[in-house]
Amino acid sequence: MGFILDMTETLKTPAGMIGIVVLGGIIYFWYKWMMAPQDGDED
Protein backbone atom coordinates (compact mmCIF):
# COMPACT_ATOMS: atom_id res chain seq x y z
CA MET A 1 0.00 0.00 0.00
CA GLY A 2 2.85 2.37 0.79
CA PHE A 3 4.25 1.82 -2.70
CA ILE A 4 0.99 3.00 -4.28
CA LEU A 5 0.93 6.12 -2.09
CA ASP A 6 4.53 6.91 -3.06
CA MET A 7 3.64 6.52 -6.75
CA THR A 8 0.67 8.89 -6.51
CA GLU A 9 2.85 11.50 -4.78
CA THR A 10 5.48 11.13 -7.52
CA LEU A 11 2.85 11.57 -10.24
CA LYS A 12 1.94 14.99 -8.81
CA THR A 13 5.41 16.33 -9.66
CA PRO A 14 6.29 17.71 -13.12
CA ALA A 15 8.70 14.80 -13.68
CA GLY A 16 5.91 12.36 -12.83
CA MET A 17 3.59 14.01 -15.36
CA ILE A 18 6.26 13.74 -18.07
CA GLY A 19 6.83 10.11 -17.12
CA ILE A 20 3.13 9.31 -17.54
CA VAL A 21 3.04 10.97 -20.98
CA VAL A 22 6.15 9.08 -22.12
CA LEU A 23 4.88 5.78 -20.72
CA GLY A 24 1.49 6.33 -22.36
CA GLY A 25 3.18 7.00 -25.70
CA ILE A 26 5.29 3.86 -25.44
CA ILE A 27 2.25 1.74 -24.59
CA TYR A 28 0.24 3.30 -27.44
CA PHE A 29 2.90 2.68 -30.09
CA TRP A 30 3.58 -0.84 -28.78
CA TYR A 31 -0.15 -1.61 -29.02
CA LYS A 32 -0.36 -0.19 -32.56
CA TRP A 33 2.70 -2.24 -33.56
CA MET A 34 1.28 -5.44 -32.06
CA MET A 35 -2.13 -4.96 -33.69
CA ALA A 36 -0.76 -4.03 -37.13
CA PRO A 37 -1.37 -6.62 -39.85
CA GLN A 38 1.66 -8.82 -40.37
CA ASP A 39 3.07 -9.90 -43.74
CA GLY A 40 1.61 -13.40 -43.38
CA ASP A 41 -1.93 -12.27 -42.55
CA GLU A 42 -4.73 -12.86 -45.06
CA ASP A 43 -6.41 -9.52 -44.39
C-alpha positions as CSV (number, residue, x, y, z in Angstrom):
1,M,0.0,0.0,0.0
2,G,2.9,2.4,0.8
3,F,4.3,1.8,-2.7
4,I,1.0,3.0,-4.3
5,L,0.9,6.1,-2.1
6,D,4.5,6.9,-3.1
7,M,3.6,6.5,-6.7
8,T,0.7,8.9,-6.5
9,E,2.9,11.5,-4.8
10,T,5.5,11.1,-7.5
11,L,2.8,11.6,-10.2
12,K,1.9,15.0,-8.8
13,T,5.4,16.3,-9.7
14,P,6.3,17.7,-13.1
15,A,8.7,14.8,-13.7
16,G,5.9,12.4,-12.8
17,M,3.6,14.0,-15.4
18,I,6.3,13.7,-18.1
19,G,6.8,10.1,-17.1
20,I,3.1,9.3,-17.5
21,V,3.0,11.0,-21.0
22,V,6.2,9.1,-22.1
23,L,4.9,5.8,-20.7
24,G,1.5,6.3,-22.4
25,G,3.2,7.0,-25.7
26,I,5.3,3.9,-25.4
27,I,2.3,1.7,-24.6
28,Y,0.2,3.3,-27.4
29,F,2.9,2.7,-30.1
30,W,3.6,-0.8,-28.8
31,Y,-0.2,-1.6,-29.0
32,K,-0.4,-0.2,-32.6
33,W,2.7,-2.2,-33.6
34,M,1.3,-5.4,-32.1
35,M,-2.1,-5.0,-33.7
36,A,-0.8,-4.0,-37.1
37,P,-1.4,-6.6,-39.9
38,Q,1.7,-8.8,-40.4
39,D,3.1,-9.9,-43.7
40,G,1.6,-13.4,-43.4
41,D,-1.9,-12.3,-42.6
42,E,-4.7,-12.9,-45.1
43,D,-6.4,-9.5,-44.4
